[in-house]
Every structure is written in structure tokens, then in C-alpha cells.
Amino acid sequence: MLLIDGVKYYLHEFKEERELESAVEEHVKDIFGEESIYFGKKKISSLPGIGSIPDGYAVTFWGTPRWYVVEVELSSHPIFEHIVPQINKFINGIKNDATKRELINYMDKEIRSQPIIDHLIKERFGEVYRFLSDLIYKSPTILIIVDEKTKVLDDVVSSIPVETKILEFKTFGREGVGLAVHAHLFNPMYAPTILKPKEKKPPCPRRALTQILEVVKLMKEGKSYSEACKTVAQKFNLKTQTTVRDACTRRLGVDTDKFIKLYEKGGLVPFLLNMFPNEKDLIDRIDP
């Protein structure tokens, strides 16, 4: 049980693996950090040449760049019989140069579809394809995300021939409400910045700005605000539009009507430039 400000939260038991996968996909930036990109199972399922399709890949850009092969598992499943053959197939498949190139091409295309991530890599590491080539030809880190860490899982990790880490991801539902109000408990793969008591939290993180710019881009292409939010939520593998709508309103200190009026009157881009002066190059791509 978790006790938060006197309110009780009880451990949720995941019935299906897909339910845990969805929770993980919704919080990939919290797991890997803002400077990362995640390729979920839905996106990679058609990628040929891999001996076994993992649940996801992640590439991180903070510190020393790394790439991860992600497997999401329930502790109630026969982990040793399932994970080891799955990972070994992938490791054997990725040894092939043609397979590496397929994976690099796929990631390069995905990164280019996200302007902020594309700009970040170019600014820090140079040409995207070269960055990915250097990275993917190095051994990945296997990350096993599980609802409960067990002794069996520790034994599994010791048998995998590449660096492997375990991330325990627990979910708690509020007493009397359930998962409609919930909390997740896990240790992220990066060191979060702890704000001192007198410091102010930044008004809008990079992830939210990315979503805002994607919404603006789609509205310029003719989509309504609601359609744009829905499309962006799907692109970021979010269960609902709530996170995207929150980025466009609460994080900017405006409501929906104000956001739409700013856009319609041509004041939204100047508004964003005023809020994010350090992101001028990125915002200018939306309205050069």
C-alpha cells in the first residue's frame, strides 16, 4: 500500500501483459528521460530481419548515448522459458549487418518525423544516420520491465550474454476509486533533477512543447484542434488526448478557447516564442 497525504493507494495486479505494456508506453519519457525516443511494439512489428520482435526499443541522448531493447513481462508468467529464448533470438538476429541497416533506416525515419528530436541529435551529435550507425553497431542494453522483481528474474538476467537491467514497475489505484486515480512506482533509467524548495519548476517541459508544436502543425494542415490532439496522442502512444490537451492549455496557462483564438488570430507562435526563447529555431519551423 502507498499512503500519499493520508490517502491510501492499493497495488494493482496486472491481468494481461498488454495492460502493463500500455502503462509503460505512456510513461516512456519518465522512464528514459526527456532526451530519448521510444519505438513501441506497434511501430516495430513489421520490421523485417529481426530473429524475434521485442516489445520496444529506446534511444537516449543524455550523457553517453545508449540504446535499449525492451521486454515487458508479468512476474506471473514463466519468465525463464519465455524471456531467454526471445532475447537470444534477437541478439542472434541483430548480429547480421543487413539487419542492423534495416533497424538504422527504420529509426532514422522515425526520428526525422519528430522535429525536436531530429534537431536535438543534429545539434549535439551531427548527422542523424551517422549517429544511429555508430550507436546500433554497439551492443544494446537489455531492459526487462516487470511488475515484480523475483529471484527467478535475477537468475534469468545472469544467463543473458549482454548487459541486462531490470526495472520494477508497480501501479497503485486509489482507495474507493481504483485506477481512475493512480500512482506508478519505479526507478527511472536517468537521474531526475531535484528542484530545491525555492526553485520554480519550468512552465513546460520539452515533451509538452513537442506535443504543442505537433498540434499547431496539424492545425496548419487543416485539422481542427480536437482532431489534432487526437492524432498527436496516437503518435505519442498515449491512451487518451488528456496529456496533449494539458500541454496546450494548463502548461501554457491558457484554456482551450484561448489557445484556439491565439492560433486563429496569428498570436500563438509569438506567444510560444515568448515562453520558449531558447527554442526559437524549432518554433520557427512551424511558422518560418
Backbone hydrogen bonds, N-H to C=O, Kabsch-Sander energy under -0.5 kcal/mol:
donor,donor_aa,acceptor,acceptor_aa,energy
2,L,9,Y,-2.8
4,I,2,L,-0.5
4,I,7,V,-2.7
5,D,3,L,-0.6
7,V,4,I,-2.1
9,Y,2,L,-2.8
10,Y,173,G,-2.8
12,H,171,T,-3.5
14,F,12,H,-0.7
19,E,16,E,-0.6
20,L,16,E,-1.1
21,E,17,E,-2.4
22,S,18,R,-2.4
23,A,19,E,-1.6
24,V,20,L,-2.3
25,E,21,E,-2.8
26,E,22,S,-1.8
27,H,23,A,-0.7
27,H,24,V,-1.1
28,V,25,E,-0.9
31,I,27,H,-1.6
32,F,28,V,-3.2
33,G,29,K,-1.6
36,S,34,E,-1.8
37,I,59,V,-2.2
39,F,57,Y,-3.1
40,G,38,Y,-0.7
41,K,55,D,-0.8
43,K,40,G,-0.6
44,I,40,G,-1.7
45,S,41,K,-1.2
47,L,44,I,-1.9
50,I,47,L,-0.5
55,D,70,V,-1.5
56,G,70,V,-1.2
57,Y,39,F,-1.8
58,A,68,Y,-1.8
59,V,37,I,-2.4
60,T,66,R,-2.5
61,F,35,E,-3.0
62,W,35,E,-0.8
66,R,60,T,-1.1
68,Y,58,A,-3.1
69,V,141,T,-2.3
70,V,56,G,-3.2
70,V,68,Y,-0.6
71,E,143,L,-2.5
73,E,71,E,-0.5
73,E,145,I,-2.7
77,H,74,L,-1.7
79,I,77,H,-2.0
82,H,78,P,-1.4
83,I,79,I,-3.0
84,V,79,I,-0.5
84,V,80,F,-0.8
86,Q,82,H,-1.5
87,I,83,I,-2.9
88,N,84,V,-2.6
89,K,85,P,-2.1
90,F,86,Q,-1.6
91,I,87,I,-2.9
92,N,88,N,-2.4
93,G,89,K,-2.2
94,I,90,F,-2.7
95,K,91,I,-0.6
95,K,92,N,-0.5
96,N,93,G,-1.2
100,K,96,N,-2.1
101,R,97,D,-2.3
102,E,98,A,-2.0
103,L,99,T,-2.3
104,I,100,K,-2.7
105,N,101,R,-2.8
106,Y,102,E,-2.2
107,M,103,L,-2.5
108,D,104,I,-2.7
109,K,105,N,-2.0
110,E,106,Y,-2.0
111,I,107,M,-2.8
112,R,108,D,-2.1
113,S,109,K,-0.8
113,S,110,E,-0.6
114,Q,111,I,-1.8
118,D,111,I,-0.5
118,D,114,Q,-2.6
119,H,115,P,-2.6
120,L,116,I,-2.4
121,I,117,I,-2.3
122,K,118,D,-2.1
123,E,119,H,-2.6
124,R,120,L,-1.8
125,F,121,I,-3.7
126,G,121,I,-0.9
126,G,122,K,-0.9
131,F,127,E,-2.2
132,L,128,V,-2.6
133,S,129,Y,-2.5
134,D,130,R,-2.5
135,L,131,F,-1.7
136,I,132,L,-3.3
137,Y,133,S,-1.4
138,K,135,L,-1.9
141,T,67,W,-2.2
142,I,140,P,-0.5
142,I,163,E,-3.0
143,L,69,V,-3.0
143,L,141,T,-0.5
144,I,142,I,-0.6
144,I,165,K,-2.9
145,I,71,E,-2.9
145,I,143,L,-0.7
146,V,144,I,-0.6
146,V,167,L,-2.2
147,D,73,E,-0.8
154,D,150,T,-1.8
155,D,151,K,-2.0
156,V,152,V,-1.9
157,V,153,L,-2.4
158,S,154,D,-1.6
159,S,155,D,-0.6
159,S,156,V,-1.3
160,I,156,V,-0.5
160,I,157,V,-1.3
165,K,142,I,-3.1
167,L,144,I,-2.9
168,E,166,I,-0.5
169,F,146,V,-2.9
169,F,167,L,-0.6
170,K,168,E,-0.6
170,K,185,L,-2.5
172,F,183,A,-3.1
173,G,10,Y,-2.8
174,R,178,G,-1.6
174,R,181,V,-2.6
175,E,8,K,-3.0
177,V,174,R,-2.0
178,G,174,R,-3.4
180,A,177,V,-0.5
181,V,178,G,-1.5
183,A,172,F,-2.3
185,L,170,K,-2.7
189,M,31,I,-3.5
194,I,192,P,-0.5
195,L,193,T,-0.7
199,E,196,K,-1.8
209,L,205,P,-2.0
210,T,206,R,-2.5
211,Q,207,R,-1.9
212,I,208,A,-2.4
213,L,209,L,-2.7
214,E,210,T,-1.9
215,V,211,Q,-2.2
216,V,212,I,-2.5
217,K,213,L,-2.4
218,L,214,E,-2.1
219,M,215,V,-2.3
220,K,216,V,-2.2
221,E,217,K,-0.9
222,G,219,M,-1.4
223,K,218,L,-2.1
228,A,224,S,-2.6
229,C,225,Y,-2.4
230,K,226,S,-2.2
231,T,227,E,-2.4
232,V,228,A,-2.5
233,A,229,C,-2.2
234,Q,230,K,-1.9
235,K,231,T,-2.2
236,F,232,V,-2.1
237,N,234,Q,-1.4
238,L,233,A,-3.0
245,R,241,Q,-2.8
246,D,242,T,-2.5
247,A,243,T,-1.9
248,C,244,V,-1.8
249,T,245,R,-1.0
251,R,246,D,-2.3
252,L,249,T,-1.0
253,G,249,T,-1.1
253,G,250,R,-0.7
254,V,249,T,-2.3
259,F,255,D,-2.3
260,I,256,T,-2.5
261,K,257,D,-2.5
262,L,258,K,-2.5
263,Y,259,F,-2.0
264,E,260,I,-2.9
265,K,261,K,-2.1
266,G,263,Y,-1.4
267,G,262,L,-2.7
268,L,262,L,-1.4
271,F,267,G,-1.7
272,L,268,L,-2.6
273,L,269,V,-2.7
274,N,270,P,-2.0
275,M,271,F,-1.6
276,F,272,L,-2.8
279,E,276,F,-1.9
280,K,277,P,-1.0
283,I,279,E,-2.4
284,D,280,K,-2.8
285,R,281,D,-0.6
285,R,282,L,-0.8
286,I,282,L,-0.5
286,I,283,I,-1.3
287,D,283,I,-1.3
